[in-house]
Amino acid sequence: MDTLGRRFEEVLIVNASKSSKVQVVPSSEYIFSVYQAGRRYIVCLERKICTCGRFQHDEIPCEHAITVLKHNNVTYMHPYCSDYYKPDALEKTYEVAMVPMPDKEDWTVLDYVLEKLSYHLGTEGWLDDQGIEERKTRMRR
């Protein structure tokens, strides 16, 4: 069974709490009209979208989608949430080894970049004309 991160479980709970006092009217197997406070929202469960925009933007069921899911007796809503909200996805994000950067002194900086830095920072900056020449000399070694 997939689980969501704690924060995203909380989002589902908040959205579910907002899903009361509404009317659901099915249009087809996947498309529903949700009437709430005098407004109509169209939810498509198949495409995971709602006219409020939150379902497709957040990739987690909005209050209208949750209302429809409850109307359809769906209690397990994780399949309607993006995989990015699941702990496995977070782990996979950091699976790739990060190569540390070398010390700043060992960076290869092109001459024109150094000159632009000198120009923008001025001679009072951290890299004046003498500093540029020192860097160029070091990098040529």
N, C-alpha and C positions, 0 to 999 in steps of 0.2 A: 504494500500500500504506500503510495506517495504521500509525503508530508510537505507542508509549506513551512517556510521560516516563521518564527513566532510573530514577527511584525506583520506578516501578510495574513496570518490566521486572524490577527486583530482587525485588519482591514475588512475581512469577510464578516466578522462579527458586527462591526460598526455598520457595514452596508446592510446586513440582515436586519439590524434593529430599525433601519429606516424604511424597511419594506412592508410596513403595516398600513392599513387603511387605503388599500389600492384595489383596483378591479383589473382582472386579467381576462382578455378575450382572445382566444386562439384564432389565428387566421389560416394557419396550415400546421403541419407537423412541427416545424421549427420556428415559425414567425408568430409573434404575439403582440397585441396592443396592450399596453399597461396604462391605465388611467389613474392619475394621482394629482390631487389638488387642482382639478380642472384642466390638467394638461394630459396629452397623449404621448406616450413613448413607444416606439416600435423596437422590439427585441428580436434578433435572429440568433438563436442558439447555435445553429450550424456554423455560421460565420463569426460568431462571438462578437456581435456588434449591438449597440443600442444607439438610438438617436440622441441620447444625452451626451454621447461621445466618450464616456468614461470606461465602458467595457473594453472598447478597442484601444483606447489610449493607455489605460493602466494594465490591460491584459489580465484583469481579475474581475469577476462578476460585480457589476454595479448593483445598486439597490433594486433597479427594475429587473435585471436579469435574475437576481436572487428570488424576487417575487415570482417570476415565471418558473424557475426551477422548483420552488416550493409548491407552486400550483401543480406541477407535474410530479410531485412526490419525490423529487430528487433531494437527497440529504447529503450526498457526498459530492461536493462542488469542485474538488481539486482538478478534475479533468478539464474544467473550464478556466483554469488559471494557467498562466504562462509557466513553462518549465524553469524560467529564470528565477522564479520565486521558491524553487525547491532547493534544499540543501545540497543535493548532488551537483546542481549547476554551479553553485558557489564554489564547491570544491574543485570542479573542473576548470573554473576560471584561473585558479592558482596552480594548476597542474603543470603548466609550462614553466620551465626553469627561467628565472630572471637573471640575466647576466649583469653583474655589477659594473658600474662605470668606473673608468680609471680615475686617478687623482686629477684634479683640475690642472695641475702643473703638466700633466702628460697629455692633455687634450691637443688634438691637431686642429688648429684654427686657421682658416685661410687668411692671407694677408688683407684682402679687401674687407673681410669681416672685422679684423682688428682695426683697420683704418676707420671704418664706420663707427665702431665703438668709441674710438678716440675722438672722433668728430662730435658724436652725440653726447659724450660724457665731458668733453672739454679737457683742457690740460690739467684742470684741478681734479679730474675724475680718477678712478682707480687705475686707469691705464693711460698714462700720458705718452708723448712721443718716445721718451726713453724706454718706457715699459713695453711699447710695441716693438722696438728694436731688440730688446732683450728677449721677448717672446719669439720673434722671428729667428733669432740666433739659436735659441734653445731647440726650436722645432726643426731646424736644419741639421742638427747633429745626428 
